[in-house]
Amino acid sequence: MAAETRSSMEIDEALKPFYERASEAEERLARLEALFSNQKGHSNTDSKKMSSVIKDFQSKLEIAQAEIVSEQEKASNEIQKLVEENLKLRYRISHLLRAVKEAYARSNANKVHGELP
């Protein structure tokens, strides 16, 4: 469980730049929307420019959010692979430890009986 917590912290750290980009895009979009609503009385071309800029930022925000989702999925898959690998390695270690203990016990038994290994 500690490994999963550490892994989730590592995922959060890896995704931090994406969250920051998404937040920045949301802030810019909010500022532009506020500016746009304040300038409704201005010419139609200004309105079209602002609308274009807002749409551009919205698309960039959607791309950044899609990247975040993609990175989260990749990180989740990687965590699952690492958990599975960890379980396999623990299984192998337990068998290796048992084999070493058995060999050590046989070696001690042979020494007690005066036999050669």
C-alpha positions in Angstrom: 0.0 0.0 0.0 2.9 2.3 0.7 4.2 1.7 -2.8 0.8 2.5 -4.2 0.7 5.8 -2.2 4.2 6.6 -3.3 3.3 5.8 -6.9 0.2 7.9 -6.8 2.4 10.8 -5.5 4.8 10.3 -8.3 1.9 10.3 -10.8 0.6 13.5 -9.3 4.1 15.0 -9.6 4.4 13.9 -13.2 1.0 15.3 -14.1 1.6 18.6 -12.3 2.8 20.5 -15.4 -0.4 19.4 -17.3 -2.6 20.6 -14.4 -0.7 23.9 -14.4 -1.2 24.3 -18.2 -4.9 23.5 -17.9 -5.3 26.0 -15.0 -3.5 28.7 -17.0 -5.6 28.1 -20.0 -8.8 28.3 -17.9 -7.6 31.6 -16.4 -6.9 33.0 -19.8 -10.2 31.9 -21.1 -12.0 33.5 -18.1 -10.1 36.8 -18.7 -11.0 36.7 -22.4 -14.6 36.0 -21.7 -14.7 38.9 -19.2 -13.1 41.1 -21.7 -15.4 39.9 -24.4 -18.5 40.6 -22.3 -17.2 44.1 -21.4 -16.6 45.0 -25.1 -20.0 43.9 -26.5 -20.6 47.4 -27.7 -17.5 47.5 -29.9 -17.3 46.6 -33.5 -18.3 43.3 -34.9 -14.7 42.6 -36.1 -13.4 42.9 -32.5 -16.1 40.6 -31.4 -15.1 38.0 -34.1 -11.4 38.3 -33.1 -12.3 37.7 -29.4 -14.5 34.8 -30.3 -11.7 33.3 -32.4 -9.2 33.7 -29.5 -11.7 32.2 -27.1 -12.3 29.2 -29.3 -8.5 28.8 -29.7 -8.0 28.8 -26.0 -10.9 26.4 -25.5 -9.4 24.0 -28.0 -6.0 24.3 -26.3 -7.7 23.6 -22.9 -9.4 20.5 -24.3 -6.1 19.3 -25.7 -4.4 19.8 -22.3 -7.2 18.0 -20.5 -7.0 15.1 -23.0 -3.2 14.9 -22.4 -3.8 14.8 -18.6 -6.3 11.9 -19.0 -3.8 10.1 -21.3 -1.0 10.5 -18.9 -3.1 9.3 -16.0 -4.0 6.2 -18.0 -0.4 5.5 -18.9 0.6 6.0 -15.2 -2.1 3.7 -14.0 -1.1 1.0 -16.5 2.5 1.4 -15.4 1.6 1.1 -11.8 -0.4 -2.1 -12.5 2.6 -3.6 -14.3 4.9 -2.7 -11.5 2.6 -4.2 -8.9 2.4 -7.4 -10.9 6.2 -7.5 -11.3 6.7 -6.8 -7.6 4.4 -9.8 -6.7 6.3 -12.1 -9.0 9.6 -11.0 -7.6 8.4 -11.5 -4.0 7.3 -15.0 -5.0 10.7 -15.8 -6.4 12.5 -14.3 -3.4 10.4 -16.5 -1.0 11.4 -19.6 -3.0 15.0 -18.6 -3.1 15.1 -18.0 0.7 13.5 -21.4 1.3 16.1 -23.1 -0.9 18.9 -21.3 0.8 17.6 -22.3 4.3 17.2 -25.9 3.2 20.8 -25.9 1.8 22.1 -24.3 4.9 20.3 -26.9 7.1 21.7 -29.8 5.0 25.1 -28.3 5.2 24.9 -28.1 9.0 23.5 -31.6 9.2 26.4 -33.0 7.1 28.9 -31.2 9.4 27.3 -32.7 12.5 27.4 -36.2 11.1 31.0 -35.7 9.8 30.0 -36.0 6.1 31.3 -34.0 3.3 28.9 -31.7 1.5 
